[in-house]
């Protein structure tokens, strides 16, 4: 018998599906581009991704608050608008639709990694601070000096007070 690595990294386990369909819950979502690629450097593809994020959120009954599309990943804050509307369904439809549409504009293969990272914000977490963290992503990466200079980020819906 050969040597086996005793460390198996944990999988990103999902919460119960009902939590992703509970109105008022907000999640910090990160979706990475496939195979450590950086496809989001073309304005046409970036516009397609942002437009689809907006369209699919409306279609699925979810609200996207703040978003930031970086060259190799997408961050956003989102949640269901009403009970029973699934954030998981929204994300899966968004990923599928952007991939299929990207194929029509010249991309091939996967656009996104199969899984995504989510963090359910707790009531004691400051939503504005998380939104600020998202908006400062291009500044931290050295892509712009001020967050408002990055064309692929913004607020789709106002943050709750």
N, C-alpha and C positions, 0 to 999 in steps of 0.2 A: 504494500500500500504506500502511496506517495505522501509527501508532506501536504497538509491542508492548512491554509491560512485560517486561524481561529477567529479573525475579525471579519465580520460580515457587516458592511455598513447598513444602517437602518433605512428602510424605505419610507418615503413620505406618506404616512398614513393619513387618510382622510377622516374627518369628523363624521358623525352620523349625518346622513343625507338631509334630514329635516332641518339641521342647523343652517345649511346652505340655502334653505327655502324659507327662512324666517325673516319677515319684514323688520327693518330696523337694524339688522346685523350688517356690519361692514367688514370687509376683508381686504387685506393688503395682498395683492396678487403679483407674482413674478412669473413670466413665461420667457424662457430662453430660446434663442434661435437654435436650429438643429446643428448638431456636430460642431459645436464651437465656431460656427460661422458668424459673419457680420453682414447680413444681407440688407440691413436697413440704412443704407447710405445713398439710396436713390430716391429722389423726391417723389416719383410716380408710385413706387412701391410703398413708401412711407404714408403718402396721402391715402392710398388704398387701405392700409392697415388702420389708420385713424378713423377714416370714414366707416369702415366695417365695424370697428369697435362701437361707434355711435349707433349705427343702424341695428346691429344685433342686440345691443343693450335694450333698445326700445322694443324690438320685436319680442324679446324674451322677458320683458317686464322687470328689467334690472336697471339700476342707476349707477353710472360711472361718475365718480366725483372728480378726482385728479388722475392724470395719466402722464407718462413720459416714455416715449419710444426712443430707445438708445440703439446704437448700431448692432448690438447683439442680444438685446432683450427688451421686454416691455414690462413696466411697473404700472399698476393702477389700483385705485381704491374703488370698490364696488360692493353692491349688495342688492338683494331683491326689493322691489318697490312694495310688494304685497305678499302676504303669506301664500305659500304654494308655488311661487315663481322660483325656479332653480338657478342659482348662480353657476352650478356645475354644468348644466345644460347650456347656458349662455356661453361659457368659456369654450366648451367643446364645439359648439356651432361656430363661434368666432374663429377658432383655430382652423376648422375645416374650410370655412368659407374663404378666409384669407389665403390659405394654401391653394385652393382651387383657382381663385382669381389670380394669384401670383403666377400660376402656370400659364394662364392666358396672356400674361404680359412678359413672358420670356423666361421665367424661373423654372427650374426643374427640381424634382425631389422634394424632400420634406422642408417645410419652412420653419417649423417649431419642433422642439423636443417633445416626446410623447407625454411627459408629465409636466406639471407646473407646481410651483410653491405657493401656498396660501397661509396667511396668518389671520385668524379671527381677532379683531380688535376687541379688547376688554373695555368695560365701562370706565376704568380708571386710566385708559390710554388717551393721550391728547391727539385727537383726529387732525388738528391743524399742524402739529409737529410731524406727524407721519406724512401728511401732504407736503409739507416743506421739505422733508427728507427726499421725497420723490422728485420734487421740482428742482432740487439742488444737484441731482445726479449728474447732469452734463457739466456743471461747474466743477464738481469733485473730479470728474474725468478729464478736465482741462479742455473741453470742447468749446466752451464759452466762458466769458467772465461773469455775466449776470444771467440768472435763470430765464428771464424774459426774452433773451436773445435766441434761445433754443426753439426752433420752429415746430418741433414735434412733441410738445408738452403743453399742458394747460388744464383748465377746469371745465369739464363738460357740463357739470351741474354744480350749483353752489353747495358749499360745505354747510351742514346743519350748524346752527348757532349753539 
